[in-house]
Amino acid sequence: MARAPPPKPPAIPAPLTATRPPPPVVGEVDRLLAEGKVGDALIRGFLTAETDVRQAFGLPYTRYQTHREFLRTQLRSDMGYLAVLLPRLYVLYEPVRYGKGHTAAPELVRDLVRAIFNEGPVFNLYRDPNYVHRFNRPAEPARAGAGPVAAPTTRDGGATG
């Protein structure tokens, strides 16, 4: 009688906390900081973070609203740690953006940007394959698969003006 093969060892369970790659803006901020462009890194990090927080929580975009007004009127306690991190990044961003000449420690900028983009609602924007980022005007909702709009044509198929 043939012997049965020995049982296979059980599979190693996957770790409960898997590492996840950061959103592309974090890499861009890291690159700018490595090049010594702290001001550019702050501007890119804050503006992207503000846009992503608006998108993640469905906050309206008002063209004439300043960053400070946005932070004062639209950040809420139910946004978790983002309601603390974004104002902290703004404190570093404001002097650089408005020409007061101050710069921040690169480590502080890096840590704040990474913390903001590691928060669940903002990070999930980059995980969603249907999320269209930066290609829509702020007032338009993001649409999956929204490609370029075809030029209007006449009845006979010719392009207009």
C-alpha positions in Angstrom: 0.0 0.0 0.0 1.4 3.4 -1.0 2.0 5.9 1.7 0.2 9.2 1.6 2.4 12.3 1.1 3.0 14.2 4.3 0.6 17.1 4.9 1.6 20.5 3.7 2.6 23.0 6.4 0.0 25.7 7.0 0.4 28.9 5.0 2.1 31.8 6.8 -0.7 34.3 7.7 -0.4 37.8 6.1 0.6 40.5 8.4 -2.3 42.5 9.9 -0.6 45.8 9.0 0.5 45.7 5.4 2.8 48.4 4.2 1.2 50.7 1.6 3.0 52.9 -0.8 2.5 56.6 -0.2 0.6 58.8 -2.7 2.8 60.4 -5.4 2.7 63.8 -3.9 4.6 62.6 -0.9 7.4 61.4 -3.2 7.4 64.8 -5.0 7.6 66.7 -1.7 10.5 64.4 -0.6 12.3 65.1 -3.9 11.9 68.8 -3.5 13.2 68.7 0.0 16.2 66.6 -1.0 17.0 69.3 -3.6 16.8 72.0 -0.9 13.6 73.5 -2.2 11.7 73.7 1.1 9.4 76.6 -0.1 8.4 74.7 -3.2 7.8 71.6 -1.1 5.6 73.5 1.3 3.5 75.1 -1.5 3.0 71.8 -3.3 2.3 69.9 -0.1 -0.2 72.3 1.3 -2.1 73.0 -1.9 -2.5 69.3 -2.7 -3.5 68.5 0.8 -6.2 71.2 0.9 -7.6 70.0 -2.4 -7.6 66.4 -1.3 -9.2 67.1 2.0 -12.0 69.0 0.1 -12.4 66.1 -2.2 -12.3 63.4 0.5 -15.0 65.1 2.6 -17.1 66.5 -0.3 -16.5 70.1 0.8 -17.6 72.8 -1.7 -15.0 74.8 -3.5 -15.5 78.5 -3.3 -13.3 80.4 -5.7 -13.1 83.5 -3.6 -12.4 81.7 -0.3 -9.0 82.1 1.2 -7.0 79.2 2.7 -7.4 80.7 6.1 -11.2 81.0 5.7 -11.3 77.4 4.5 -9.4 76.3 7.6 -11.7 78.4 9.9 -15.0 77.5 8.4 -14.9 74.1 6.8 -12.6 72.0 9.0 -14.7 69.9 11.4 -13.9 67.8 14.4 -15.2 64.7 12.7 -12.3 64.9 10.2 -10.1 63.5 12.9 -6.4 64.3 12.9 -6.6 66.1 9.6 -8.3 69.0 11.4 -5.1 69.4 13.4 -2.5 68.6 10.8 -3.7 70.8 8.0 -3.6 74.0 10.1 -0.1 73.1 11.3 1.0 72.8 7.7 -0.6 76.1 6.8 1.3 77.9 9.6 4.5 76.8 7.7 3.0 77.5 4.3 1.7 81.0 4.8 5.1 82.9 5.3 6.6 81.1 2.3 3.6 81.7 0.0 3.1 85.3 0.9 6.8 86.3 0.7 7.7 86.8 4.3 10.8 84.8 3.6 10.6 82.3 6.4 11.3 78.6 5.8 10.7 75.6 7.9 12.8 72.6 8.9 12.7 70.1 6.1 12.0 67.2 8.6 9.0 69.0 9.9 7.6 69.6 6.4 8.2 66.0 5.5 6.6 64.6 8.6 3.5 66.8 8.3 2.9 66.0 4.6 3.4 62.3 5.3 1.0 62.3 8.2 -1.7 64.2 6.2 -1.5 61.8 3.2 -1.4 58.8 5.5 -4.8 59.6 7.1 -7.5 57.3 5.9 -9.9 59.6 4.0 -7.1 61.3 2.0 -5.1 58.2 1.5 -8.2 56.3 0.2 -8.5 58.9 -2.7 -5.3 57.5 -4.2 -6.4 53.8 -3.7 -9.7 54.2 -5.5 -9.1 53.2 -9.2 -12.1 55.3 -10.3 -10.8 58.5 -8.7 -9.8 61.0 -11.3 -7.4 63.4 -9.8 -6.5 66.9 -10.9 -8.1 66.6 -14.4 -11.4 68.2 -13.4 -12.1 71.8 -12.5 -12.7 72.2 -8.7 -16.4 72.8 -9.2 -16.9 69.6 -11.2 -17.4 66.3 -9.6 -14.7 63.7 -10.4 -15.9 61.2 -13.0 -14.4 57.9 -13.7 -13.2 57.4 -17.3 -13.7 61.1 -18.1 -11.4 61.6 -21.1 -11.0 64.6 -23.3 -14.2 66.0 -24.7 -14.6 65.7 -28.4 -14.8 68.9 -30.4 -18.4 69.8 -31.4 -19.3 68.8 -35.0 -21.8 69.9 -37.6 -24.5 67.6 -39.0 -22.3 66.5 -41.9 -19.5 65.5 -39.4 -17.2 68.5 -40.0 -15.7 70.3 -37.0 -17.1 73.6 -36.0 -15.0 76.8 -35.8 
